[in-house]
């Protein structure tokens, strides 16, 4: 009988190590505490963003994301967004919530990367945890810098273009370092701890409770601070955006008062520049690039001129148009100070404190004789109209007359701006005319002598003729033109009408510009190419 050898039985490793948690429990607890730490870190970073925005003018990632998004949607989507959100702060608020949610979820990635066995040993993060937190901060800064490269140079206190870009990058780095630091310390503080043999159990539990309470308190405090920063931010909300030029009793003055002039802005809160920080820079294909402080600019030869501004959204008989006397230095004079543009310069780009930019053909701009204005109607340029400096380019819609100007760049290439990227028209403005009197609700009786008044405008092409019709354009009569305030301003016209019978009438007006071209009768809306067609008013005569 042969010997039978018994095979030793393999000893199985227990699923839960002595004194440790199971893999499932470790995973669940790590996920919960990682989300809480991520939320606290997001709120702390958001508070830093808000403080940097309020105290240093550095744009928040939320604002840069909004600007970036607007440049990557078409005009139809833009109009739908305007119709959907009555205030610009609403989509920003949604973006902020999305950013906080992303930062919260990112806590899970951090927990997965550090892989801490539970219960943890002590409250001090290890090298791996510090390195992962730092890597997250640097990676987020790098991604934001690449993604928002064109949005980085804005600064709402008016720092120059390159300086503003550096400050914004440093601001992003600070935001995300705070995020990584709080995430690293917070996650470690929240995790259940391995008991120390020599320590009192009750003391250890109290310490754990205080640590967790501290993380929660930090998050709540940061949340309340963020709410306060948001309230401060929205207290300066640009409620005047889209304000039309005032027309009490349909009486329009030749020169529009500053407070009555139409206003359109892309910003939820407009810049509040500090002229001690601000400079106007002239860069690119220029024979002698340079820069000016506010005081230095005002020492250049200056001039005053009436220039009418019209928004591309100005529709039939609308009032997104105004005329002011602007004072400043002409672009030609400024160029002469720098030896002119180089021969290969084809475009001129205007860059603004709030990140807005537009690029136009250099020759067309110079032919229009633009004005760099620091005064409006004898007063310092109002903040909402572009303090400390804006450009006025006769013959172009208001969107191409940028406010809060900080850099003029000469180049060979066209650079997309907000409106051109979306697909808005960027050519010379269309000839327009408008009927101010009579208006629809004015009572008129047969036999009355009815004054007819209005405006016509064709930019720097001027107006040579205005005709009115009281039978929907079947017959026309010349109106009388009043002398314009300048070659770049609107023209007031007047006529009279005496209806002989009661009934419904359609009053119509058309203008002929200084080149002899008659205003087109083809009707189109304002989006995206600017309104065209004759202005009409329906009148009932009793």
Backbone torsions as a table, in degrees:
resi	resn	phi	psi	omega
1	UNK	NA	122.7	-177.5
2	UNK	-77.9	154.9	177.6
3	UNK	-72.7	138.9	176.8
4	UNK	-104.4	116.9	179.9
5	UNK	-91.6	129.8	178.3
6	UNK	-86.8	133.6	177.6
7	UNK	-83.5	126.4	-179.6
8	UNK	-62.4	139.8	-177.9
9	UNK	-80.4	131.5	-179.5
10	UNK	-69.9	133.7	-179.2
11	UNK	-83.7	126.0	-178.4
12	UNK	-82.1	140.1	177.4
13	UNK	-79.0	130.2	179.4
14	UNK	-63.3	144.0	-179.7
15	UNK	-62.5	-31.3	-179.8
16	UNK	-112.3	116.7	179.0
17	UNK	-63.7	157.1	-179.7
18	UNK	-58.0	126.4	178.9
19	UNK	76.5	2.5	-178.1
20	UNK	-111.4	172.4	178.4
21	UNK	-94.0	155.6	174.2
22	UNK	-66.3	161.5	-180.0
23	UNK	-60.5	-40.7	-179.5
24	UNK	-64.9	-46.2	-179.8
25	UNK	-64.5	-40.7	177.8
26	UNK	-60.3	-44.2	-179.7
27	UNK	-62.3	-46.6	-177.9
28	UNK	-66.0	-46.9	-179.5
29	UNK	-65.0	-41.7	179.0
30	UNK	-61.4	-41.1	-179.1
31	UNK	-64.4	-45.2	-179.0
32	UNK	-62.0	-50.2	-177.3
33	UNK	-70.8	-29.2	176.8
34	UNK	-66.5	-39.8	177.9
35	UNK	-65.2	-41.4	179.4
36	UNK	-66.5	-43.1	177.9
37	UNK	-64.6	-39.3	177.9
38	UNK	-63.3	-39.5	177.7
39	UNK	-65.1	-45.9	178.8
40	UNK	-61.4	-42.2	179.5
41	UNK	-65.2	-39.7	179.1
42	UNK	-63.5	-43.0	-179.5
43	UNK	-66.5	-38.9	178.1
44	UNK	-65.3	-44.2	178.5
45	UNK	-63.7	-38.8	179.0
46	UNK	-64.2	-39.2	177.0
47	UNK	-62.2	-43.1	178.0
48	UNK	-61.7	-42.1	177.4
49	UNK	-58.1	-45.3	-179.4
50	UNK	-64.1	-41.3	179.8
51	UNK	-66.5	-40.8	177.8
52	UNK	-63.9	-36.6	178.8
53	UNK	-66.5	-43.7	-176.0
54	UNK	-76.4	-38.1	-172.4
55	UNK	-94.3	-30.1	-175.6
56	UNK	-121.0	-0.2	178.5
57	UNK	72.6	11.0	-178.0
58	UNK	-77.5	125.0	-178.0
59	UNK	-65.2	144.7	177.9
60	UNK	-78.4	155.6	174.0
61	UNK	-55.7	-30.9	178.9
62	UNK	-64.1	-45.5	179.2
63	UNK	-65.3	-41.9	179.0
64	UNK	-65.5	-36.5	176.1
65	UNK	-62.9	-40.7	177.7
66	UNK	-62.3	-45.9	178.6
67	UNK	-62.9	-42.0	178.9
68	UNK	-61.4	-44.9	-178.9
69	UNK	-63.5	-42.9	-178.3
70	UNK	-62.4	-28.8	178.4
71	UNK	-79.9	-9.2	-175.9
72	UNK	-118.7	22.0	172.1
73	UNK	-123.7	157.9	179.3
74	UNK	-86.9	172.7	-173.4
75	UNK	-64.6	-33.9	-179.7
76	UNK	-65.8	-42.0	177.2
77	UNK	-64.7	-39.4	178.5
78	UNK	-60.0	-44.7	-180.0
79	UNK	-65.4	-38.7	177.7
80	UNK	-64.4	-37.7	177.5
81	UNK	-65.0	-41.3	177.5
82	UNK	-61.1	-38.9	-179.9
83	UNK	-72.2	-30.8	-177.0
84	UNK	-77.3	-41.7	-174.9
85	UNK	-110.1	115.6	-178.2
86	UNK	-71.4	-23.0	177.8
87	UNK	-127.4	142.8	179.7
88	UNK	-67.5	-19.3	-179.3
89	UNK	-72.7	-20.8	-178.5
90	UNK	-64.2	-53.8	177.7
91	UNK	-63.4	-31.2	175.9
92	UNK	-65.4	-39.5	177.9
93	UNK	-63.1	-41.5	177.3
94	UNK	-64.1	-40.1	178.2
95	UNK	-64.8	-37.6	178.4
96	UNK	-64.3	-45.1	177.4
97	UNK	-61.6	-38.6	177.6
98	UNK	-64.3	-39.5	178.8
99	UNK	-65.5	-42.1	178.0
100	UNK	-64.3	-40.7	178.3
101	UNK	-63.9	-41.0	179.0
102	UNK	-63.8	-42.7	177.8
103	UNK	-63.7	-34.5	177.6
104	UNK	-65.7	-47.2	-179.4
105	UNK	-66.9	-31.0	179.3
106	UNK	-62.0	-22.5	174.9
107	UNK	-58.6	-33.1	177.7
108	UNK	-64.4	-41.1	178.1
109	UNK	-63.0	-40.5	177.7
110	UNK	-61.4	-46.9	-179.5
111	UNK	-61.0	-39.0	178.9
112	UNK	-65.7	-36.8	-177.7
113	UNK	-73.0	-36.2	-175.7
114	UNK	-85.7	-27.7	174.6
115	UNK	47.7	64.7	179.2
116	UNK	-85.5	128.1	177.2
117	UNK	-76.5	138.1	-178.6
118	UNK	-108.0	145.8	-4.2
119	UNK	-69.6	152.6	-175.2
120	UNK	-81.5	158.6	176.7
121	UNK	-97.1	102.7	172.5
122	UNK	80.1	178.0	-174.7
123	UNK	-103.8	-6.1	-176.5
124	UNK	-92.3	123.8	178.2
125	UNK	-62.0	146.6	177.0
126	UNK	-85.2	176.7	-177.3
127	UNK	-58.7	-43.4	-179.6
128	UNK	-59.1	-41.5	-179.6
129	UNK	-64.5	-44.5	178.1
130	UNK	-61.5	-43.8	-178.1
131	UNK	-65.2	-40.8	178.4
132	UNK	-65.6	-44.0	177.7
133	UNK	-60.4	-42.4	178.3
134	UNK	-66.2	-41.4	180.0
135	UNK	-61.9	-41.0	178.0
136	UNK	-62.3	-44.6	-179.5
137	UNK	-61.9	-46.0	-179.3
138	UNK	-67.5	-40.0	180.0
139	UNK	-64.6	-42.7	179.2
140	UNK	-65.0	-39.6	178.1
141	UNK	-64.0	-43.3	-179.5
142	UNK	-64.9	-45.0	-179.8
143	UNK	-62.4	-45.2	-179.7
144	UNK	-64.6	-39.2	179.8
145	UNK	-64.2	-43.8	178.8
146	UNK	-67.4	-46.1	-176.4
147	UNK	-65.6	-41.3	-173.8
148	UNK	-105.6	27.0	-174.9
149	UNK	-54.4	-41.5	-179.0
150	UNK	-76.6	-20.2	179.7
151	UNK	-90.4	-14.9	-174.0
152	UNK	-62.2	-34.0	-172.5
153	UNK	-72.8	0.0	179.7
154	UNK	-79.4	146.2	174.5
155	UNK	-154.2	123.8	-169.4
156	UNK	-79.5	-3.0	170.8
157	UNK	-97.2	-8.8	172.6
158	UNK	101.4	14.4	176.6
159	UNK	-58.0	145.3	179.6
160	UNK	-58.6	163.1	-169.7
161	UNK	-51.3	-59.1	-176.4
162	UNK	-67.5	-42.2	177.6
163	UNK	-60.6	-41.7	179.7
164	UNK	-61.8	-39.9	179.3
165	UNK	-63.4	-43.4	179.6
166	UNK	-63.7	-44.6	180.0
167	UNK	-61.7	-39.7	-179.4
168	UNK	-66.5	-40.5	177.6
169	UNK	-63.5	-43.7	177.7
170	UNK	-63.5	-37.0	176.6
171	UNK	-63.0	-43.4	177.1
172	UNK	-61.1	-42.6	179.7
173	UNK	-61.0	-44.0	178.7
174	UNK	-63.7	-43.6	177.9
175	UNK	-53.4	-50.7	-171.8
176	UNK	-80.8	-26.0	172.9
177	UNK	-66.9	-41.6	175.6
178	UNK	-60.2	-43.2	178.0
179	UNK	-58.3	-51.2	-178.1
180	UNK	-63.2	-38.3	-179.8
181	UNK	-65.6	-48.3	-179.5
182	UNK	-66.4	-38.5	178.6
183	UNK	-61.8	-45.3	-178.2
184	UNK	-64.5	-51.4	-179.0
185	UNK	-70.0	-40.5	-177.2
186	UNK	-66.2	-44.1	-179.8
187	UNK	-61.9	-45.5	179.7
188	UNK	-62.7	-39.6	-178.9
189	UNK	-67.1	-33.1	-175.9
190	UNK	-78.8	-26.7	-174.8
191	UNK	-64.8	144.9	174.2
192	UNK	-63.3	142.5	-173.5
193	UNK	-107.2	149.1	175.3
194	UNK	-72.9	128.9	-178.5
195	UNK	-65.0	142.0	176.7
196	UNK	-93.7	130.4	-173.6
197	UNK	-57.8	-35.9	-175.1
198	UNK	-87.5	-4.4	-174.9
199	UNK	-94.6	151.3	175.3
200	UNK	-73.3	131.6	-176.4
201	UNK	-61.4	-43.8	-178.7
202	UNK	-63.2	-41.3	178.8
203	UNK	-63.9	-42.8	179.6
204	UNK	-62.5	-39.9	179.6
205	UNK	-67.0	-40.3	178.1
206	UNK	-64.1	-39.8	179.7
207	UNK	-63.7	-42.1	177.9
208	UNK	-61.9	-42.2	-179.9
209	UNK	-65.2	-41.4	179.1
210	UNK	-65.6	-39.3	179.3
211	UNK	-62.8	-45.6	179.0
212	UNK	-66.8	-40.3	177.3
213	UNK	-62.8	-35.6	178.7
214	UNK	-64.6	-41.9	178.3
215	UNK	-63.8	-44.7	178.8
216	UNK	-63.7	-43.2	179.1
217	UNK	-62.5	-39.9	178.0
218	UNK	-61.9	-43.6	178.6
219	UNK	-64.8	-43.8	179.0
220	UNK	-64.4	-44.2	179.1
221	UNK	-61.3	-43.0	178.0
222	UNK	-64.5	-37.7	177.9
223	UNK	-63.8	-43.2	178.3
224	UNK	-66.4	-40.0	177.3
225	UNK	-63.6	-39.2	177.1
226	UNK	-63.6	-42.0	177.8
227	UNK	-61.0	-40.8	177.6
228	UNK	-64.0	-41.1	178.2
229	UNK	-64.3	-39.2	178.0
230	UNK	-63.6	-42.7	179.1
231	UNK	-62.6	-40.4	176.9
232	UNK	-63.8	-40.6	-179.9
233	UNK	-62.8	-50.7	-175.3
234	UNK	-75.7	-13.3	177.4
235	UNK	-64.7	-18.8	179.0
236	UNK	-107.8	24.5	-175.7
237	UNK	-58.3	140.5	-177.0
238	UNK	-81.6	71.5	-179.2
239	UNK	-66.2	-16.1	-178.4
240	UNK	-81.7	-2.4	180.0
241	UNK	-58.7	129.7	-178.9
242	UNK	82.6	7.9	178.5
243	UNK	-66.5	130.5	-179.3
244	UNK	-88.2	155.4	175.1
245	UNK	-60.6	131.8	-176.0
246	UNK	-64.5	143.1	177.9
247	UNK	-143.4	65.5	179.8
248	UNK	-59.6	127.3	-178.9
249	UNK	55.1	26.5	178.2
250	UNK	61.0	27.1	175.7
251	UNK	-100.8	122.6	-175.2
252	UNK	-115.5	120.0	176.7
253	UNK	-76.4	154.5	178.1
254	UNK	-58.5	-43.8	178.9
255	UNK	-107.9	123.6	-177.6
256	UNK	-81.5	123.8	176.0
257	UNK	-58.8	150.0	-176.0
258	UNK	-54.0	-44.9	-176.8
259	UNK	-73.7	-13.6	-178.4
260	UNK	-102.6	-6.8	-176.5
261	UNK	-73.4	141.6	-179.2
262	UNK	-59.8	151.2	-179.3
263	UNK	-137.7	132.2	170.6
264	UNK	-133.2	134.5	178.9
265	UNK	-142.1	149.7	177.5
266	UNK	-85.0	-10.1	-168.2
267	UNK	-97.2	139.6	167.6
268	UNK	-64.7	-34.7	174.9
269	UNK	-135.0	122.7	-178.0
270	UNK	-74.0	156.3	177.7
271	UNK	-61.0	153.2	174.8
272	UNK	-127.2	75.4	-168.3
273	UNK	-67.6	149.0	172.0
274	UNK	-104.3	112.6	-174.2
275	UNK	-67.2	-16.8	175.0
276	UNK	-68.4	-23.7	179.2
277	UNK	-97.6	-29.2	-170.9
278	UNK	-72.4	146.7	170.8
279	UNK	-145.2	149.9	169.9
280	UNK	-97.9	120.8	-178.9
281	UNK	-106.6	138.1	174.0
282	UNK	-114.9	117.4	-170.1
283	UNK	-134.2	174.9	174.2
284	UNK	89.1	-141.1	-173.9
285	UNK	-81.1	67.7	-178.5
286	UNK	-124.0	140.1	-176.9
287	UNK	-63.9	-34.8	177.8
288	UNK	-138.1	84.8	177.8
289	UNK	-58.9	155.5	179.9
290	UNK	-171.7	-172.8	179.3
291	UNK	-149.8	161.7	-177.5
292	UNK	-135.4	140.6	165.9
293	UNK	-80.5	172.5	179.8
294	UNK	-60.5	-45.0	-179.6
295	UNK	-67.3	-40.5	-180.0
296	UNK	-64.0	-38.9	-179.7
297	UNK	-63.3	-40.2	-176.5
298	UNK	-73.0	-10.1	177.3
299	UNK	-85.9	-8.3	177.4
300	UNK	-74.3	156.7	176.0
301	UNK	-56.4	128.5	-174.0
302	UNK	-125.4	167.7	-177.7
303	UNK	-151.9	165.4	176.7
304	UNK	-119.7	144.7	179.5
305	UNK	-156.6	141.1	173.6
306	UNK	-80.1	125.6	178.2
307	UNK	-134.0	128.7	178.3
308	UNK	-89.3	135.7	176.4
309	UNK	-111.2	134.8	176.5
310	UNK	-130.3	133.1	176.7
311	UNK	-78.8	147.0	177.8
312	UNK	-65.9	-18.2	178.3
313	UNK	-89.0	11.0	179.5
314	UNK	-76.9	110.7	-177.0
315	UNK	-94.3	-168.9	-178.1
316	UNK	-59.5	127.0	179.1
317	UNK	57.6	23.2	-178.8
318	UNK	-91.0	176.9	-172.4
319	UNK	-129.2	32.6	171.3
320	UNK	-88.6	57.7	-178.8
321	UNK	-155.0	140.7	-179.8
322	UNK	-156.2	161.4	-176.4
323	UNK	-128.8	126.2	-179.4
324	UNK	-135.5	162.1	173.8
325	UNK	-97.8	114.6	-176.0
326	UNK	-103.0	143.3	-180.0
327	UNK	-125.5	132.7	178.4
328	UNK	176.6	-155.8	-179.1
329	UNK	-108.1	138.7	178.6
330	UNK	-73.3	151.2	179.7
331	UNK	-62.6	-35.4	178.5
332	UNK	-61.8	-45.0	178.6
333	UNK	-60.7	-42.5	-179.8
334	UNK	-64.3	-41.7	179.0
335	UNK	-64.2	-37.9	178.1
336	UNK	-59.8	-33.1	178.8
337	UNK	-66.0	-18.7	-175.3
338	UNK	-118.6	19.3	175.8
339	UNK	74.2	12.6	177.8
340	UNK	78.6	172.0	178.2
341	UNK	-80.8	153.4	177.5
342	UNK	-70.3	158.3	-172.7
343	UNK	-62.8	-26.4	-178.3
344	UNK	-91.9	5.9	177.0
345	UNK	-78.1	121.6	-178.8
346	UNK	-111.9	-25.1	-176.3
347	UNK	-127.8	155.3	173.9
348	UNK	-124.3	129.1	-178.5
349	UNK	-113.1	138.8	179.0
350	UNK	-114.3	125.1	-176.4
351	UNK	-120.1	140.1	-168.4
352	UNK	-123.6	161.4	-178.6
353	UNK	-55.0	-37.6	-175.4
354	UNK	-87.2	9.2	178.7
355	UNK	90.5	-6.4	178.5
356	UNK	-70.7	142.6	174.8
357	UNK	-148.2	153.9	175.6
358	UNK	-147.6	146.3	-179.8
359	UNK	-124.4	135.2	-177.3
360	UNK	-135.8	158.9	175.7
361	UNK	-62.0	129.2	-173.6
362	UNK	-60.6	-45.9	-177.0
363	UNK	-62.1	-42.9	179.6
364	UNK	-62.7	-39.0	-180.0
365	UNK	-66.3	-46.4	-178.5
366	UNK	-65.2	-35.9	178.2
367	UNK	-63.9	-27.2	-179.9
368	UNK	-80.8	-9.5	179.6
369	UNK	56.2	66.7	-177.1
370	UNK	-69.1	161.7	179.6
371	UNK	-125.9	131.0	172.9
372	UNK	-93.8	108.1	-167.8
373	UNK	-106.4	136.5	172.7
374	UNK	-118.5	-1.8	175.7
375	UNK	-131.1	149.5	178.8
376	UNK	-134.9	117.1	-179.5
377	UNK	53.6	43.0	175.1
378	UNK	80.7	3.0	179.9
379	UNK	-121.4	159.1	175.1
380	UNK	-55.9	136.5	-177.6
381	UNK	-50.0	120.1	180.0
382	UNK	-61.8	152.1	-179.5
383	UNK	-55.2	-45.0	-176.1
384	UNK	-69.2	-15.8	178.7
385	UNK	-104.3	10.7	168.3
386	UNK	114.1	16.7	178.6
387	UNK	-50.7	134.1	10.8
388	UNK	-92.9	-10.5	-174.7
389	UNK	-153.0	140.2	172.7
390	UNK	-137.5	164.0	177.4
391	UNK	-106.5	136.7	174.9
392	UNK	-115.6	116.3	-178.8
393	UNK	-115.1	98.1	-178.6
394	UNK	-55.5	140.0	177.9
395	UNK	90.5	-1.3	178.8
396	UNK	-117.4	149.8	177.9
397	UNK	-65.0	159.8	-174.2
398	UNK	-55.8	-31.5	-179.0
399	UNK	-63.0	-20.4	179.3
400	UNK	-104.7	21.4	172.5
401	UNK	-120.2	69.2	-166.1
402	UNK	-61.6	148.4	176.8
403	UNK	-101.2	165.1	177.6
404	UNK	54.5	44.4	-174.8
405	UNK	-65.2	139.0	178.7
406	UNK	-135.5	-18.0	-179.9
407	UNK	-148.9	138.8	172.2
408	UNK	-120.4	123.4	-174.2
409	UNK	-123.2	134.6	179.8
410	UNK	-107.2	130.0	-172.1
411	UNK	-149.1	171.5	175.2
412	UNK	-89.8	-20.6	-171.5
413	UNK	-113.0	149.7	174.5
414	UNK	-80.9	134.7	177.1
415	UNK	-114.9	125.4	-179.4
416	UNK	-64.0	141.6	170.2
417	UNK	-115.5	-173.0	-176.4
418	UNK	-55.9	-53.6	-173.0
419	UNK	-74.4	-40.6	179.2
420	UNK	-66.7	-36.2	178.9
421	UNK	-64.3	-35.1	-179.9
422	UNK	-78.3	-18.5	178.7
423	UNK	105.3	17.8	176.1
424	UNK	-73.2	152.6	175.2
425	UNK	-61.4	136.9	178.2
426	UNK	-133.1	38.0	175.5
427	UNK	-102.8	-169.0	179.3
428	UNK	-67.5	150.0	-175.6
429	UNK	-70.7	154.8	-178.1
430	UNK	-82.2	149.3	173.3
431	UNK	-63.8	133.3	179.7
432	UNK	-133.8	158.2	172.3
433	UNK	-146.6	158.5	-173.9
434	UNK	-146.2	147.2	174.3
435	UNK	-102.8	119.8	176.4
436	UNK	-96.2	-40.8	176.3
437	UNK	-131.7	139.1	-4.6
438	UNK	-78.2	161.6	175.2
439	UNK	-112.8	170.0	-165.7
440	UNK	-56.6	-40.6	-171.9
441	UNK	-90.7	2.9	-179.0
442	UNK	-75.8	134.0	-179.1
443	UNK	-76.0	128.0	-179.9
444	UNK	-132.9	136.8	177.5
445	UNK	-115.0	150.5	177.4
446	UNK	-56.3	133.8	-178.5
447	UNK	94.7	-15.0	177.9
448	UNK	-66.9	147.1	170.9
449	UNK	-91.2	111.3	-171.0
450	UNK	-105.4	119.0	175.6
451	UNK	-71.9	137.1	174.9
452	UNK	-116.3	126.7	179.3
453	UNK	-138.7	162.5	177.2
454	UNK	176.1	-167.8	-179.9
455	UNK	-127.6	161.1	171.0
456	UNK	-140.2	149.1	-174.6
457	UNK	-154.7	135.7	177.0
458	UNK	-140.4	28.3	179.8
459	UNK	66.6	-142.2	-177.7
460	UNK	-78.7	1.9	174.2
461	UNK	-77.4	-21.1	-179.9
462	UNK	75.4	174.3	179.3
463	UNK	-124.4	127.7	178.5
464	UNK	-108.9	-14.3	-176.9
465	UNK	-159.5	142.7	172.2
466	UNK	-132.5	134.0	178.7
467	UNK	-123.0	145.7	178.9
468	UNK	-122.7	152.3	178.5
469	UNK	-134.9	141.7	176.5
470	UNK	-111.1	7.9	-179.6
471	UNK	-129.6	41.6	174.9
472	UNK	62.8	29.0	173.5
473	UNK	94.3	8.8	177.6
474	UNK	-72.5	-44.4	176.6
475	UNK	-127.2	154.9	-176.2
476	UNK	-130.3	152.2	179.5
477	UNK	-136.5	136.4	179.3
478	UNK	-68.4	136.9	173.3
479	UNK	-96.3	162.6	177.3
480	UNK	-89.8	133.4	-179.1
481	UNK	-100.0	136.1	172.2
482	UNK	-88.4	151.2	-179.8
483	UNK	-60.9	132.7	178.5
484	UNK	-71.8	158.0	178.5
485	UNK	-74.1	-19.7	173.0
486	UNK	-166.3	173.6	178.8
487	UNK	-68.2	-14.0	-177.1
488	UNK	-108.1	13.8	-175.1
489	UNK	-111.9	168.2	175.3
490	UNK	-67.1	165.7	178.8
491	UNK	-121.1	133.7	174.8
492	UNK	-90.4	137.7	176.8
493	UNK	-125.2	159.8	177.8
494	UNK	-150.2	155.7	178.2
495	UNK	-159.9	179.5	175.1
496	UNK	-131.4	156.0	-179.7
497	UNK	-144.0	134.6	179.0
498	UNK	-128.1	93.2	180.0
499	UNK	-67.5	136.8	-176.2
500	UNK	-95.8	-12.8	-178.2
501	UNK	-144.0	159.5	176.5
502	UNK	-73.9	156.7	178.5
503	UNK	144.1	-173.2	-179.6
504	UNK	-99.5	136.0	-179.0
505	UNK	-129.1	150.5	172.5
506	UNK	-118.0	110.0	178.2
507	UNK	-86.1	138.5	-175.7
508	UNK	-137.7	151.6	178.1
509	UNK	-138.3	146.8	173.6
510	UNK	-143.4	153.5	-176.3
511	UNK	-125.3	154.6	173.8
512	UNK	-117.6	126.4	-176.5
513	UNK	-79.4	178.3	-174.5
514	UNK	-66.2	-16.1	177.7
515	UNK	-88.8	-4.5	-178.2
516	UNK	95.0	0.3	179.7
517	UNK	-81.6	128.8	-179.7
518	UNK	-83.2	139.2	176.6
519	UNK	-51.6	134.0	-177.5
520	UNK	-70.5	144.9	176.2
521	UNK	-87.9	-8.6	-178.2
522	UNK	-68.1	124.2	-174.9
523	UNK	-91.5	129.2	172.3
524	UNK	-146.0	153.0	-179.6
525	UNK	-76.6	-179.2	-175.7
526	UNK	-75.0	-26.3	-174.2
527	UNK	-101.7	127.4	-3.4
528	UNK	-104.4	7.3	-168.8
529	UNK	-109.5	7.9	-178.0
530	UNK	85.4	142.9	-175.1
531	UNK	-71.4	144.1	171.8
532	UNK	-135.6	170.9	-178.5
533	UNK	109.0	161.8	-178.9
534	UNK	-75.2	144.8	175.2
535	UNK	-79.2	137.9	-177.9
536	UNK	-132.7	147.1	174.3
537	UNK	-135.0	126.6	178.4
538	UNK	-91.2	127.4	-175.4
539	UNK	-124.6	137.1	173.0
540	UNK	-107.3	121.0	178.6
541	UNK	-98.2	130.2	-177.8
542	UNK	-92.3	NA	NA
